[in-house]
Amino acid sequence: MTDIFNQMLSRYSIKTQDDRLNALHETMQQVCLAGLNRAGFFEDAAFYGGTCLRIFHKLPRFSEDMDFSLLKARPDFSIENYFEAIQTEFSAVGRTINIEKKEKKQATAIESAFLKDNTDIVNIRFNTSPTVKIKIEVYKNPPQNFSTEYKLLLLPFSFMTRCYTLPSLFAGKMHALLFRKWRNRVKGRDWYDFEWYIRNNIPLNFEHFKARAIQSEGAEFEDLTHDQLIDLLKNKFTTTKTEQVIEDVRRFVTNPQSMEIWSTEYFSQLLDFLQFEK
């Protein structure tokens, strides 16, 4: 009898090693959400980021990490309280995993970019495939002015996940695109998602973006205007090499031909279609 995990995996078209890795990641992510749901995690937290967009809004690219935000600040929160529920869920679908809490290091790109000093980071690995892992990040002191909604997932069983709404997701993505501290690296997935939001006519939650910018960059963003945000994005597009953007995102995209039009001019013109939530 095929276990539930392999049944879930069989839904994917797997032709290459990248296809298999992407499918494994996404199946693990859904099982992890199921475990968190059973443990009541979404009474206090919401799912956001690229993986949320992929799983619940059919973003046509795969994603690796899982990003969560508490609904309000809780310095005493510990993701370790949910380890047992996650492990139990994986056991129920026929898999055994290890969960390790990642110790935070000061002055690293990840911490300064989107984890902050108040973020719990967890790696989940298969015992049999130690190179296949997903990372969970929980924002313990979230910037406010975001909205949430419940979205349905049918596997490994039917359950609801609290997620950021699309305008709030868009705000978080634009904050990452502008302020992610990756030194000389570029996260092309941010750019891919930006194009997706524009193409799907999603307005941006400006107040949530501003709250994120104030928290990460300082009080000078308190008086930020729509036009100033557009100028920041234009500058980002003109100072980043599009070739690096494409190279980062290529292995996550099911249709790489869609990126043939990508250029500095292309992304700058996409800004003409940017809308703000009212």
N, C-alpha and C positions, 0 to 999 in steps of 0.2 A: 504493500500500500504506500502510495506517494505521500510524503509529509506535506503539511500545509505550506511550509516555506517554499518547497520546490514547485508546488502548484502555483503559488504567487509568481515565482520566477519564470514559470513557463509562459506567462503572458507577454514576455518581451521577445523581440526578434534579436537573437544573439548570433552575430556573424564574426565578430572580432573580439580580441581580448578587452579592448575598451568597452565594447557593448556589454560584455559579461560583468566587468567591474562596475559600470554604471547601473546595471540591473541589480546586482548584489547590493550596492549602496541604497538604492531606492527601496528595495524590499525590506532591508534592515530598518530603514527610516520609518516605514509604515508600521512595522512590528513594534518599534520603540514608541511611536505615538499611541499604539494600542495599550501598551503597558502603562504609560503615563496617564492615559485616560482612566484605566481601572483604578489607579491610585489616587484619583481626584486632583491631579496636578493642574488641570485646566480650570479649576475653581479659583486659582490664584495666579495663573500665568496664561500667556498667549503665545502662539507660534507666529514667527515672522521670518523674513529673509527669502533668499532664492529658492530654498527647498520647499518652503510653504507655497511659493508661487508655482513651482513645478507640480507638486502633488495636488493642490486644490484648484489651480487655475490653468492647468495644462500648458505651462510654459514649455516651449519646444527645445529645451536644453536640460541636461541633467545637472544635479547639484550634490555637493558632498556633505557640507556641515548642516547642523540643525541649530537654529537660533530661536531662543525663547526669551520673553520678557515678563517679569512679574508685573502685575497690574499696579502695584504701588511698592514703594521702597520697603525692603525687609532685610536689613543687614545680617540677621541671624539665619537667613535661609540657607539650607544645605541640600544640594542635589543628591547627596549620598542617601538621604531618606527615601529615595525612589529607586535605588539600585535593585532591591529585591523584587519590586514589581516588574521592572524591565527584564531581569533575568528569568522570572517566572513566565513572562509572556513569550520569550524566545524558546523556553523549554516546551511550551504548549504547541509551538509550531514546528518542533523537531530540531531545534538548534541549541547549542550550549555556547555561551559567551563569557568573556571576562570584561569587567568594567573597572577602569582605573581613574581615579580623580587626578587630573593633571595639576601639578603644583605650578602656581603662577610665578613668573619671573619678571622682575622689574626691567623696564626700558627695552622690552622686546617689541617687535613690530606688531605682533598680534595684540598684545595687551594695550598698547597705546592706540591701536587703530580702532578696534571694535569690541574689545573685551573689558577694558577698564580694570581698575583695581578691585572692583566689586562684582566680578563675574566668575561663576563656577564653570570649569571646563572639564569635560569627561570624554574619554575615548572608549568606544565599544569595539571589541575584536572577537572574531570567531576563534575558538581554541584550535580548530583544524586549519584555519587560513589566517595566520596572524597579520598578513599584510593588508587584509581587507578590514577597514575600520571606518567609523564615522565619529565625528566630534560633536558634542553637545555643548552649547554655550547658553548660560542663563544670566540674563541681565538683572542684577539685584537692586539697582537704583535707577529705574527707567526714566528717561525724559517723558514728560506728560503730553497731553493734547493729542493722543491717538485714540482711535476707535477700534472696536473688535466685533466679530460676528462668529457664529458657530457654523462650521462646514462639515459635511458628512463624508466619511470614509467607509467603504464597504468591506475591506479586507485588512487584517485577517478575520474580522467580524464587523458588523455595522456599529459605528460609534461616531460621536461628535467631537470635533476639536475646535477649541476657541482660537481664532486667528485674527491678526490685524486685518482691517478692511483694506481694499486695494489702494485707496488714496494714502493711507498711513504706511502701507508697504512701499509705495512709490517714494514717499518722503524719506524713509529709512535707506532706500537704495541710493537716492541722490546724495544723501549725507555720506554714504560709503564711497561713492564714486569721487566725491570731492575731497574727502578728508582721510581716506584709508591710508595708513602709514606703511607702505610696502617698500620703502626705500626706492630702488631703481626698478622694481617690478611693477607690472600693470595687471590689474584683475579685469580682464576683458569681459568676464561674466557680468560685471556692473554695466558695461556699455551695452551688452546684448539685452539686458533687462530693460535698460532705458529705452531702447528702440521698441521693445515689446509694449511697454506702457504707452508710448506715444501712438504706436500702431493701433492699439486697442482703445484709444480715446479715454484713458484713465486720468482724471484730474489729480493733482498733487496736493496733499494735506500740508499746506505751507506752515501752519502753526506748529505742527509736529516736527517738520524739518528744522524750524528755527529753534525749538526747544533742544533738539539734538545738537545743533551747532553751538548754542550757548553753553551747553554742558561740556562739549569736547574742546571747543576752540576759544571760548571766553565771552565776556560781556559785550564786546564790540558788535556781536551779532544781534543784540537786542532790538536794534532799529533797522534790521535788514528789510529791504523791500523786494518785491517780485522782480523788478528790473535788475537789482543788484545780484540776485541769485542767478538770473539768466546770464549776466556778465561773468560771474564766476564759472559757470558751466562753459561758456564760449572760450574762456581762457584755458580751461582744462582741455577742451577738445583741440585747441590750436597748439598746445605745448606737449601733447602726447603723441607718440608715434603709433599710427594706426596698425602698423605691422605687428607690433608687440601686443596690441589689443586682440587681434585676430589669432595670434599664436597661442595666447593663454586660453581662449575659449573653444578652440577648434575641436578638441576631443570630447567636449560635452554636448556638441550640437549634432542633431540628426540630419541636418541639411546644410552642410558647409557652403554650398553654392549661394545661399542667401546672403552671405557676407561679401560677395564680390563687389557690391556697390559701396562698401564701407570706405570712408575717407574723412579727412578733417572737414571738408565742405559738406559732406553728407550729414554728419552729426550736428554741425552748426545749423544747417537748414531744418533739421528735426525740431530745433528749439522754437521755430515759428509755430509749431503745433502744440506746444506745451500749454496746458490749462491748469488752473488752480481751483481747488475745491471751494465752494461757496458756503 
